[in-house]
Amino acid sequence: MPATPTPVTCYPASDPGFAAVPVDDLLAGEADLIARIKLCYGIDRDGFERDVLTLVHRYAACVHLLPATADNYFSKPGGLLRLGLETAFFSLQGTDAHIFSGRMSISARRQLEPRWRHATFIAGLCCELHRLMSHIIVTDAAGEAWPAFLQPLADWLATRGSERYFLRWRPQAVEARGLGLFALPHVVPPAVMADLSEGNTVIVPHLLASIGGIPVYRDHNILDELVRRSLALVIDRNLVASADRYGSPQYGSHLERYLVDALRRLTSGNSAWAANREKSRLWFGQDGLFLVWPGAAEDVHQLLEADQLAGIPKAPETMLELLLAAGVFEAAAAGRSTWSIQPPGAKAPLEAVKLSAPAILLAGIDPPPVALPQALEFKPAQASAPVAPQTPAPVPPLAPLAPLKSGTQLSLIPPPEPAADSDVRVAPVVETPGSASPEPATTPPSATFALQAPMRLNPVVRDALAEAVRTLNDGMGPPTVCTVAQGVFVPLEEFGRRGVQPSLAMRALTEANLLVKPNRNGPPTLSREFNGNPTVGIVLDPRCVSGLDLLGFAAPPAEGS
């Protein structure tokens, strides 16, 4: 009789969900942070329990063990609770260095100061409350969905006697911060709002504007400024810690709101961003709204740097990729992110980015700008000069940074003979490891070198690398990188000089598959002479740098070579 086959191991497919633990047990796990908040608040025990701990308890009842994101920052159970508490703490801490209601008398400010601090704490605590409505669906074991608009999650679980609940993430959820205003009454009772509004008419509007993501054009919202800065700091710290312990989460996914907010602030308050004026950053024509790039990116960086926001990208390439991925900008074509425009009075075409909808920046501006009667896009085919056969149309000086193929000519001058060495741009020395003579990698004379890295790369590493690669261009000082046989050699000390740990840079580049190993069985680093000194560095895949002739590089070494 044949033996009975061994049964196949079964793996349960059911979602374990989250336990419906009491709110007091949730807060017991955050006792250290709550104690720091009490110390920072600086009031007696009774006042703290009345003014702060009650709100924290109500907030915990709303968010319970829900994570803030599916697979990014604060993605573990209880992530949304921790995110709110940390942001509230740092926002409250920041009030010590700011003066609210500066135009009022000292006595009036003394009366309002505690209310401003209380409102700032609330704004930090509830800054991501909108996620309950926009990003998640919570159900009980019977499949009944939690009505997030009607009551806190803990109250709903108690009324249904549920011991566990389950979470689904909404596909392609869109951030709608205004939804947080509908959940705010679950956390902040009307009596607290009445107390905040006593003796003033600005604290509650500024609080609601901050939670709902509504700009206050005619007044400086210091409260929102503190919350935005604190939230960026908290998320950046969590991303760094997550990368060290759990792998590499997606960097930059939370930055679109800050970049769009900066674009709106510049549009409404910076004279250089007045639409359709001479030398303006902003041009509005029949074919859409355009921003001169990368000049606009430099203005955004200066504004956000003054805000002291953590983790904000510095490189225009990083900002461009983030805003393209968020749907704020519209790409010109496949493989080409920027547009060429020629505004009235411009002597040459300008590189620009196009807004997917003009209302992103122009909504709320009074009076609204009027579009020019003509289209702004510059089409090279309309140029009067003849175009050489087998060559693309002329490209403006700041053309999109796409990889160039061998033989591509970017000017109207016929291609020179191959023997004319003086007409060929020679990149820094290319050296094959172990070879006796260097091999030059050539690029067309008008090529522009720039980093083209995927958005998943750590923005801190990307900015440092982009600055180093940019030195390959004429007029950017002595090159701090050079080409070798298999790619671009970047000394590790270049990351250190820019405040990035070389180990972090190597790990991020390896995870993004941007490195080329000199020997597949050897270390990822290469030691060579650079500027007369023995130097250790990494080799960057040449496909990540626009402007290089890829045919001038050797293929990666075979396994075991």
C-alpha positions in Angstrom: 0.0 0.0 0.0 1.6 3.3 -1.0 2.6 5.7 1.7 0.4 8.6 2.5 2.0 11.8 1.0 3.2 14.4 3.3 0.6 17.2 3.4 1.7 20.5 1.9 2.3 23.3 4.5 -0.6 25.8 4.5 0.0 29.5 4.9 -2.9 31.5 6.2 -4.0 34.2 3.7 -6.1 36.2 6.2 -5.0 39.6 7.3 -4.3 39.6 11.1 -5.4 43.2 11.3 -5.0 45.4 14.4 -6.1 44.7 18.0 -8.7 47.0 19.4 -6.6 47.8 22.5 -7.8 50.5 24.9 -6.6 54.1 24.3 -4.9 54.2 27.6 -2.7 51.3 26.6 -1.7 53.1 23.4 -0.7 56.2 25.3 1.3 54.2 27.8 3.6 53.3 25.0 4.2 57.0 24.3 4.8 58.0 28.0 8.3 59.3 27.3 7.2 61.6 24.5 4.2 62.8 26.5 6.5 63.6 29.4 8.7 65.7 27.1 5.6 67.5 25.9 4.6 68.3 29.5 8.0 69.6 30.3 8.0 71.8 27.2 4.5 73.1 27.9 5.5 74.3 31.3 2.2 74.2 33.2 1.0 72.4 36.3 -0.3 68.8 36.2 -4.0 69.8 36.3 -3.6 72.3 33.5 -1.7 69.9 31.4 -4.3 67.1 31.8 -7.1 69.6 31.0 -5.5 71.4 28.1 -3.2 68.9 26.5 -3.7 65.3 27.7 -7.4 65.4 26.9 -6.6 66.4 23.3 -3.9 63.7 23.0 -6.4 61.1 24.3 -9.0 62.2 21.8 -6.5 62.1 19.0 -5.3 58.6 19.9 -9.0 57.5 19.9 -9.2 58.7 16.3 -6.0 57.3 14.8 -5.6 54.3 17.2 -2.9 51.9 15.7 -3.2 53.1 12.1 0.1 53.7 10.2 0.7 57.0 8.5 1.7 55.5 5.1 1.5 52.1 3.5 5.3 51.5 3.0 7.1 54.7 3.6 7.5 57.0 6.6 5.8 56.0 9.9 4.4 52.9 8.2 4.5 50.7 11.4 1.4 50.2 13.6 0.8 53.3 15.6 2.7 55.4 13.1 0.1 58.1 12.7 -0.2 58.5 16.5 3.6 58.9 16.7 3.8 61.3 13.8 1.2 63.6 15.3 2.8 63.6 18.8 6.3 64.3 17.5 5.1 67.1 15.2 3.1 68.6 18.0 6.1 68.5 20.3 8.5 70.1 17.9 5.9 72.7 16.9 5.3 73.6 20.5 9.1 73.8 21.1 9.4 76.2 18.2 7.0 78.7 19.7 9.7 79.7 22.3 11.7 81.4 19.6 8.8 83.3 17.9 6.7 86.3 18.8 3.0 86.0 17.8 0.7 89.1 17.3 3.8 91.3 17.1 1.7 94.4 16.3 -0.2 94.3 19.5 0.8 95.7 22.8 2.9 93.8 25.3 -0.1 93.3 27.6 -2.3 92.0 24.8 0.5 89.6 23.6 0.9 88.3 27.1 -2.8 87.4 27.2 -2.7 85.7 23.8 0.6 83.9 24.0 -0.7 80.8 25.8 -3.5 80.5 23.3 -1.0 80.8 20.4 1.1 78.0 21.9 -2.0 75.8 22.5 -3.2 76.4 18.9 0.3 75.5 17.5 0.3 72.3 19.5 -3.1 71.4 18.1 -2.1 72.2 14.5 1.0 70.0 14.9 -1.0 67.1 16.4 -3.7 67.2 13.7 -1.6 68.1 10.7 -2.0 64.7 9.1 -5.6 64.0 10.3 -6.8 64.2 6.7 -5.3 60.7 6.0 -8.2 59.1 7.9 -10.6 60.2 5.2 -8.4 60.3 2.0 -6.0 57.3 2.3 -7.5 54.4 4.3 -10.5 52.3 4.6 -11.1 50.6 8.0 -13.4 47.6 8.4 -14.3 45.2 11.2 -14.4 41.4 11.0 -17.9 41.5 9.4 -16.7 43.9 6.7 -18.5 46.9 7.9 -16.6 50.1 7.1 -15.8 52.7 9.8 -17.5 56.1 9.1 -14.5 58.3 9.7 -16.6 61.5 9.3 -19.0 60.5 12.1 -16.9 59.3 15.1 -13.5 58.3 16.3 -12.2 54.9 15.5 -11.9 53.7 19.1 -15.5 54.8 19.8 -16.8 52.9 16.7 -14.9 49.7 17.7 -16.4 49.9 21.2 -20.0 50.3 20.0 -19.6 47.3 17.8 -17.8 45.2 20.3 -15.0 44.5 17.8 -11.8 42.9 19.0 -9.9 43.5 15.8 -10.1 45.8 12.8 -8.6 45.7 9.3 -7.0 48.3 7.0 -7.1 48.8 3.2 -5.3 51.5 1.4 -7.2 53.5 -1.2 -5.5 53.0 -4.6 -4.0 56.2 -6.0 -5.2 58.3 -3.1 -4.8 62.0 -3.6 -3.7 64.2 -0.7 -6.6 66.4 0.3 -5.6 68.2 3.5 -8.9 70.1 3.7 -10.6 66.8 4.8 -8.7 67.1 8.1 -11.1 69.9 9.0 -14.0 67.5 9.1 -12.2 65.2 11.6 -11.0 68.1 13.7 -14.1 68.1 15.9 -13.3 64.5 16.9 -10.1 65.8 18.6 -10.8 69.5 19.5 -14.2 70.1 21.3 -16.0 73.4 20.7 -15.1 74.7 24.1 -11.4 74.7 23.2 -12.1 76.6 20.0 -14.1 79.2 22.0 -11.2 79.6 24.3 -8.7 80.1 21.5 -10.9 82.7 19.9 -11.4 84.8 23.0 -10.0 88.3 22.7 -8.8 87.9 19.0 -10.0 87.0 15.5 -6.8 85.4 14.1 -5.8 82.4 16.1 -8.6 80.0 15.0 -8.4 81.1 11.3 -4.7 80.5 11.3 -5.1 77.1 13.0 -7.8 76.0 10.5 -5.7 77.3 7.6 -2.7 75.2 8.7 -4.7 72.0 9.2 -6.6 72.4 5.9 -3.5 73.5 3.9 -5.0 76.8 3.0 -2.6 79.7 2.3 -3.1 83.0 4.2 -2.1 85.6 1.6 -2.6 88.8 3.6 -1.0 87.7 6.8 2.1 85.8 7.9 1.0 82.4 9.4 3.8 81.8 11.9 1.8 78.9 13.4 1.7 77.1 10.0 5.4 77.9 9.4 6.3 76.1 12.7 4.2 73.1 11.9 5.5 72.7 8.3 9.1 72.9 9.6 8.4 70.4 12.4 6.6 68.0 10.1 9.5 68.0 7.6 12.0 67.4 10.4 10.0 64.6 11.9 9.5 62.8 8.6 13.2 63.3 7.6 14.4 61.8 10.9 12.1 58.8 10.5 13.2 58.2 6.9 16.9 58.2 8.0 16.1 55.8 10.8 14.1 53.5 8.6 16.8 53.4 6.0 19.3 52.3 8.6 17.1 49.6 10.1 14.6 48.4 7.6 15.9 49.1 4.1 15.4 52.1 1.8 12.0 53.8 1.8 11.0 56.2 -0.9 12.6 59.6 -0.3 10.9 62.8 -1.4 7.3 61.5 -1.4 6.3 64.0 1.2 8.0 67.0 -0.3 5.5 67.9 -3.1 3.4 70.0 -0.7 6.3 72.1 0.3 7.4 72.7 -3.3 3.9 73.6 -4.5 3.4 75.9 -1.5 6.7 77.6 -2.3 5.7 78.1 -6.0 2.4 79.6 -4.8 4.1 82.0 -2.4 6.5 83.2 -5.0 3.7 83.7 -7.5 1.7 85.7 -5.1 4.4 87.7 -3.4 7.6 87.9 -5.6 7.8 90.7 -8.2 10.1 88.6 -10.3 7.3 86.1 -10.6 4.7 88.5 -12.0 3.3 86.9 -15.1 4.3 88.1 -18.6 6.7 90.8 -17.5 10.2 91.4 -18.8 12.7 88.9 -17.3 9.8 87.2 -15.4 10.1 83.6 -14.2 6.4 83.1 -15.1 4.9 83.2 -18.6 1.3 82.6 -19.4 0.3 82.0 -23.0 -2.4 80.4 -25.1 -0.6 77.0 -24.7 -0.4 77.1 -20.9 1.6 78.4 -18.0 5.4 78.1 -18.0 8.1 78.6 -15.4 11.6 79.5 -16.6 13.9 76.7 -15.4 16.2 76.2 -13.5 16.0 79.9 -12.4 12.6 79.2 -10.8 14.1 76.2 -8.9 16.8 78.4 -7.5 14.2 80.8 -6.1 12.2 77.9 -4.6 15.4 76.5 -2.9 16.3 79.9 -1.4 12.7 80.3 -0.1 12.6 76.9 1.5 16.1 77.1 2.8 15.0 80.3 4.7 12.1 78.3 6.1 14.7 75.8 7.5 12.8 72.8 6.3 14.7 69.5 6.7 15.2 67.2 3.7 14.3 69.8 1.0 16.1 69.0 -2.3 18.7 71.5 -3.6 19.2 70.2 -7.1 16.7 71.5 -9.8 16.8 68.0 -11.3 15.4 66.6 -8.1 12.6 69.2 -7.8 11.7 68.6 -11.4 11.4 64.8 -11.0 9.3 65.2 -7.8 6.9 67.6 -9.4 6.6 65.6 -12.6 5.8 62.5 -10.6 3.2 64.4 -8.5 1.5 65.7 -11.7 2.2 69.3 -11.0 4.4 69.7 -14.1 3.7 68.3 -17.5 6.6 66.7 -19.5 7.2 68.0 -23.1 7.6 64.5 -24.5 8.8 61.0 -23.6 12.4 61.4 -22.3 12.2 65.2 -22.3 10.9 66.9 -19.2 11.4 70.6 -20.1 10.0 72.8 -22.8 11.6 75.5 -25.0 9.7 78.8 -25.0 10.3 82.2 -26.6 8.4 84.9 -24.7 7.9 88.3 -26.3 11.1 90.3 -26.4 13.4 87.3 -25.7 16.4 87.2 -27.9 16.7 83.4 -27.6 14.6 80.5 -26.5 14.4 79.8 -22.8 14.2 76.4 -21.0 11.0 76.1 -19.0 8.7 73.7 -17.3 5.0 73.6 -17.9 2.3 73.5 -15.2 -0.3 70.8 -15.8 -3.0 73.4 -14.9 -2.5 77.1 -14.6 -4.9 77.3 -11.6 -2.2 75.5 -9.5 -0.4 78.8 -9.2 -2.9 81.4 -10.4 -5.9 80.5 -8.2 -6.5 83.2 -5.6 -4.4 85.9 -7.3 -6.4 89.1 -7.7 -6.6 90.3 -10.4 -5.8 87.1 -12.3 -3.1 87.3 -15.0 -4.3 87.5 -18.6 -2.9 85.0 -21.1 -0.8 86.4 -24.0 -2.6 86.2 -27.4 0.1 83.9 -28.8 1.5 80.5 -27.9 4.9 80.5 -26.1 6.4 77.1 -27.2 9.4 77.5 -29.4 9.4 75.0 -32.3 12.8 74.5 -33.9 11.2 73.4 -37.2 10.1 77.0 -37.7 13.7 78.3 -37.6 14.8 80.1 -40.8 18.3 78.5 -41.0 18.6 75.2 -42.9 19.1 72.1 -40.9 21.9 69.7 -41.8 20.8 66.3 -43.0 20.5 63.5 -40.5 20.7 65.9 -37.6 18.0 67.0 -35.2 16.5 70.5 -35.1 18.5 73.2 -33.3 18.2 73.1 -29.5 18.3 76.2 -27.3 21.3 76.6 -25.0 19.6 75.1 -22.0 18.1 72.2 -23.8 16.6 69.2 -21.9 19.3 66.9 -20.6 18.7 63.7 -22.5 21.5 61.2 -23.2 23.3 61.8 -26.5 24.0 59.2 -29.1 27.2 59.0 -31.1 27.3 61.5 -33.9 24.5 63.7 -32.7 25.1 67.4 -33.8 23.5 70.2 -31.7 24.3 73.1 -33.9 23.5 74.2 -37.5 27.1 74.0 -38.5 27.9 70.9 -40.5 29.7 68.2 -38.6 33.5 68.4 -38.7 35.7 65.8 -40.1 36.7 63.0 -37.6 40.3 64.0 -37.8 39.7 67.5 -36.4 40.6 66.8 -32.8 40.2 70.4 -31.8 36.5 70.3 -32.5 35.8 67.4 -30.2 35.0 67.9 -26.6 37.2 65.6 -24.5 36.0 64.7 -21.0 38.5 64.3 -18.2 40.9 61.4 -18.6 39.3 57.9 -19.0 41.6 55.2 -17.6 41.0 51.5 -17.9 42.0 49.8 -14.6 45.2 47.9 -15.2 45.9 49.5 -18.6 49.0 51.5 -19.4 47.5 54.3 -21.5 44.4 56.4 -20.9 41.4 56.2 -23.3 39.6 59.5 -24.0 35.8 59.5 -24.0 34.5 62.1 -26.4 31.3 64.1 -26.4 29.8 66.6 -28.8 31.2 70.2 -28.4 27.9 71.6 -27.2 27.0 68.8 -24.7 25.9 69.7 -21.2 26.8 67.4 -18.4 24.1 66.8 -15.7 23.0 64.0 -13.4 20.0 62.0 -14.4 19.1 59.7 -11.5 15.8 58.0 -10.7 13.6 59.7 -8.1 14.0 56.8 -5.7 17.6 57.9 -5.0 18.1 59.6 -1.6 17.8 63.3 -2.4 20.7 64.2 -0.1 23.0 61.9 -2.1 21.4 63.0 -5.4 22.1 66.7 -4.6 25.7 66.0 -3.7 26.3 63.9 -6.8 24.6 66.4 -9.0 26.9 69.2 -7.8 29.9 67.0 -8.4 28.8 66.0 -11.9 28.0 69.6 -12.8 31.7 70.5 -12.5 32.4 68.6 -15.7 30.9 71.6 -17.6 33.0 74.5 -18.8 33.0 77.5 -16.4 32.1 75.5 -13.3 35.6 75.4 -11.8 38.0 72.5 -11.7 36.3 69.2 -12.3 35.8 67.2 -9.1 35.0 64.0 -11.0 36.4 62.4 -14.1 35.5 59.7 -16.6 37.1 56.2 -16.6 36.7 53.3 -18.9 33.4 52.1 -17.5 31.8 55.3 -16.2 32.3 58.4 -14.1 34.8 58.3 -11.3 33.5 60.1 -8.2 36.0 60.4 -5.2 34.4 59.4 -1.9 35.7 62.6 -0.4 33.4 64.6 -2.6 30.4 63.3 -0.6 32.1 64.1 2.7 32.9 67.6 1.6 29.1 68.1 0.9 28.1 66.7 4.3 27.1 63.2 3.1 28.6 60.1 4.7 30.4 58.1 2.0 28.9 54.9 3.4 25.3 56.3 3.1 26.1 57.5 -0.5 27.4 54.1 -1.5 24.5 52.2 0.0 21.9 54.5 -1.7 23.7 54.3 -5.1 23.9 50.5 -4.8 20.2 50.1 -3.9 19.4 52.4 -6.9 21.6 50.2 -9.2 23.7 53.3 -10.3 27.1 51.9 -9.6 29.5 50.0 -11.9 31.9 47.6 -10.2 35.4 47.8 -11.7 35.5 44.0 -11.1 32.3 42.1 -10.4 34.0 39.9 -7.8 35.8 42.8 -6.2 34.8 45.8 -4.0 32.5 48.5 -5.3 35.3 51.1 -5.0 38.1 52.0 -7.3 41.5 53.4 -6.3 43.2 55.6 -8.9 45.3 58.7 -9.2 43.2 61.9 -9.3 44.7 65.4 -9.4 48.1 63.9 -8.6 47.0 62.0 -5.5 45.9 58.4 -4.9 42.2 58.6 -4.5 39.4 56.1 -3.6 36.1 56.5 -5.2 33.1 54.9 -6.9 32.3 54.5 -10.6 28.9 55.9 -11.6 27.0 54.3 -14.5 27.6 56.7 -17.5 23.9 56.4 -18.5 23.1 58.5 -15.4 25.0 61.5 -16.8 23.5 63.3 -19.8 26.0 64.7 -22.3 28.3 61.7 -22.4 28.9 59.6 -25.5 27.9 56.1 -24.2 29.9 54.5 -27.1 33.1 55.8 -25.6 32.7 53.6 -22.5 33.6 49.9 -22.1 31.0 47.3 -21.1 31.1 46.2 -17.5 33.5 43.4 -16.8 32.2 39.9 -17.2 31.6 37.7 -14.1 34.9 36.4 -12.7 37.1 38.8 -14.8 
